Amino acid sequence: MNTSEWMNKLADLGGQKMQEIGFGPFLAAVGVSLACSLFISFLYVRFYQNRTTGSMVHRAFPLLGVSITAIFITIQFSLPLSLGLLGALSIVRFRTPIKEPEEIGFIILVVAMALCCATFNIQFLGIILVVAVGGLLLQALFRGFLSARRQDGLLVITLPGSAYETQAAAFLEGVRARLPRARLESVAHVGEEAHVSWGFAESGEQIAAQLPELEKLVPGARAQVFFHRTPEV
């Protein structure tokens, strides 16, 4: 096989249908997919990175978008390739856990975007991105309403059991006055100490400012804070 034949093989897009698409539209679809993947990565960083405990999955969005677009452009014209991909995916296992529910939503958004690019549905792509951005903005705007029952952490106040028995009402009222959104979770007596647990949704700065005041409510009280997520200061 001479050089000319090798070049023709390299330039061949793999079938009649692929040749009808052409190299230009294929490159454009992959380029749009890359740009949209970077935009979705920006959305993830803007709306979720500052409080996530996940695996920073947005770093994989550009490669995911480009690869999914290329795969579906390739297999949509070939039944054998489609069946081969189905068989390959049936034996692949991904062991990395998804640590945040938001990551699943963004991954599905990347997949939907890549499918729109692969099928050249640019109008659908625009609608998906506009609706996604609108949903994220509304969620950020009404964050207090949507997370009214959210608990950002646990406040545990340890105090002498005898002091709690005699000053329980005043102590509980004092905590509620300083942390109005906190909710009493449990009261446990261990030995001569009482452990009072409160779930809270206040910011980390507000909790830190109130700790000395909470410890002054009852002599000998000690306050500890455990955050379920990165505190928003």
C-alpha positions in Angstrom: 0.0 0.0 0.0 1.5 3.3 -1.1 1.5 6.6 0.6 -1.5 7.9 -1.3 -3.6 4.9 -0.3 -2.5 5.3 3.4 -3.6 9.0 3.3 -7.0 8.0 1.8 -7.5 5.5 4.6 -6.7 8.0 7.2 -9.1 10.5 5.6 -11.9 8.0 5.3 -14.5 8.6 7.9 -15.5 5.0 8.3 -18.6 4.6 6.1 -20.9 6.1 3.6 -23.0 7.8 6.2 -20.0 9.2 8.0 -18.7 10.5 4.7 -22.0 12.2 4.1 -21.6 14.1 7.3 -18.1 15.3 6.4 -15.1 16.2 8.4 -16.1 19.9 8.9 -19.5 19.2 10.6 -17.9 16.4 12.7 -15.2 18.8 13.9 -17.8 21.5 14.6 -20.0 19.1 16.7 -17.0 18.1 18.8 -15.9 21.7 19.2 -19.4 22.8 20.3 -19.4 19.9 22.7 -16.1 20.9 24.2 -17.2 24.5 24.6 -20.5 23.5 26.3 -18.6 21.1 28.6 -16.3 23.9 29.7 -19.4 26.0 30.3 -21.0 23.3 32.4 -17.7 23.0 34.3 -18.0 26.7 35.0 -21.6 26.3 36.3 -20.4 23.5 38.6 -17.6 25.6 40.0 -19.8 28.7 40.3 -22.8 27.0 42.1 -21.4 24.0 43.9 -17.6 23.9 44.4 -17.5 26.2 47.4 -19.6 23.8 49.5 -19.1 20.4 48.0 -17.3 17.4 49.5 -17.3 15.6 46.2 -14.5 14.5 43.9 -14.3 17.7 41.8 -15.9 15.7 38.9 -16.1 18.9 36.8 -12.5 18.4 35.7 -13.7 15.4 33.6 -16.5 17.3 31.9 -14.5 18.4 28.8 -13.2 14.9 28.1 -16.7 13.3 28.8 -18.4 15.7 26.5 -16.0 15.3 23.6 -15.8 11.5 23.9 -19.5 10.9 24.3 -20.2 13.1 21.3 -17.6 11.3 19.1 -18.9 7.9 20.3 -22.5 8.6 19.4 -21.7 10.2 16.1 -19.7 7.0 15.2 -22.2 4.4 16.4 -25.4 5.9 15.2 -24.7 4.8 11.6 -23.4 1.3 12.5 -25.5 -1.4 14.2 -22.4 -3.7 14.8 -20.6 -0.8 16.6 -23.7 -0.1 18.7 -24.0 -3.7 19.8 -20.2 -3.9 20.4 -20.4 -0.8 22.6 -23.4 -2.3 24.5 -21.3 -5.4 25.2 -18.3 -3.5 26.3 -20.3 -1.3 28.7 -21.9 -4.4 30.3 -18.5 -5.5 31.6 -17.1 -2.1 32.7 -17.4 -1.3 36.4 -16.7 2.2 37.8 -15.7 2.0 41.4 -15.3 5.7 42.2 -18.3 6.8 44.3 -20.4 9.8 43.6 -20.2 11.8 46.8 -22.6 14.6 46.1 -26.1 14.3 44.4 -25.3 17.4 42.4 -22.6 15.5 40.6 -25.1 13.1 39.2 -27.2 16.0 37.8 -24.2 17.6 36.1 -23.0 14.4 34.6 -26.5 13.7 33.1 -26.4 17.3 31.8 -23.1 16.7 30.1 -24.5 13.4 28.6 -27.6 15.2 27.3 -25.5 18.0 25.8 -23.2 15.5 24.1 -26.2 13.7 22.6 -27.6 16.9 21.2 -24.2 17.7 19.6 -23.9 14.1 18.2 -27.4 14.4 16.6 -26.8 18.0 15.5 -29.9 19.2 17.5 -28.5 22.6 18.3 -31.9 24.1 19.2 -32.4 21.4 21.8 -28.9 22.0 23.1 -29.7 25.7 23.5 -33.0 25.0 25.3 -31.3 22.5 27.7 -28.5 25.0 28.6 -30.9 27.9 29.1 -33.3 25.9 31.3 -30.3 24.5 33.3 -28.9 27.9 33.9 -32.3 29.3 34.8 -32.9 26.4 37.3 -29.5 27.0 39.0 -30.2 30.7 39.3 -33.7 30.1 40.8 -32.2 27.6 43.2 -29.5 30.1 44.3 -32.2 32.9 44.6 -34.5 30.8 46.7 -31.8 28.9 48.6 -33.3 29.7 52.0 -36.7 28.4 51.0 -35.4 25.2 49.4 -33.1 24.4 52.3 -35.4 25.5 55.1 -35.1 22.0 56.8 -31.4 21.5 55.9 -29.0 20.8 58.7 -25.5 22.0 58.1 -24.1 20.5 61.3 -24.6 19.3 64.9 -23.9 21.4 68.0 -23.2 19.3 71.1 -23.2 21.0 74.5 -21.8 19.0 77.4 -22.7 20.3 80.9 -22.9 18.8 84.5 -26.0 16.7 84.8 -27.0 18.3 88.1 -26.8 21.8 86.5 -29.0 20.6 83.6 -31.6 19.2 85.9 -32.0 22.5 87.8 -31.5 24.9 84.9 -32.9 23.0 81.9 -35.6 25.4 81.0 -33.4 28.5 81.1 -30.6 26.7 79.3 -32.8 25.5 76.4 -34.4 29.0 76.1 -31.0 30.6 76.0 -29.8 28.4 73.2 -33.0 29.0 71.2 -32.6 32.8 71.7 -29.0 32.7 70.2 -29.7 30.1 67.5 -33.3 30.5 66.5 -33.1 28.1 63.6 -31.5 25.3 65.7 -33.5 22.2 66.5 -33.1 20.1 69.6 -32.1 16.6 68.6 -31.4 14.7 71.8 -30.5 14.9 75.4 -28.3 12.1 76.8 -27.1 11.5 80.3 -23.7 9.8 80.5 -22.4 9.4 84.0 -22.6 12.8 85.7 -22.8 14.7 82.5 -25.6 15.7 80.2 -25.0 15.9 76.4 -27.5 18.1 74.6 -27.4 17.9 70.8 -28.8 20.6 68.4 -29.1 20.4 64.6 -28.5 23.8 63.0 -28.5 25.5 59.6 -26.7 28.7 60.7 -23.5 29.8 59.0 -20.1 28.8 60.3 -19.3 32.4 61.3 -22.5 32.7 63.3 -21.9 29.5 65.2 -18.3 30.4 66.0 -19.5 33.8 67.4 -22.1 32.2 69.6 -19.9 29.4 71.1 -18.5 31.5 74.0 -22.0 32.8 74.9 -23.4 29.3 74.8 -20.8 28.0 77.2 -21.6 30.9 79.6 -25.3 29.8 79.9 -24.4 27.1 82.5 -21.1 27.0 84.5 -18.9 24.2 83.3 -20.6 23.8 79.9 -18.5 22.9 76.8 -19.7 23.3 73.3 -18.5 21.3 70.2 -19.6 21.8 66.6 -19.6 19.1 63.9 -20.3 20.3 60.3 -22.0 18.0 57.8 -20.6 20.1 54.9 -18.2 22.9 54.3 -19.5 25.8 56.3 -20.5 28.8 54.3 -19.0 31.9 55.9 
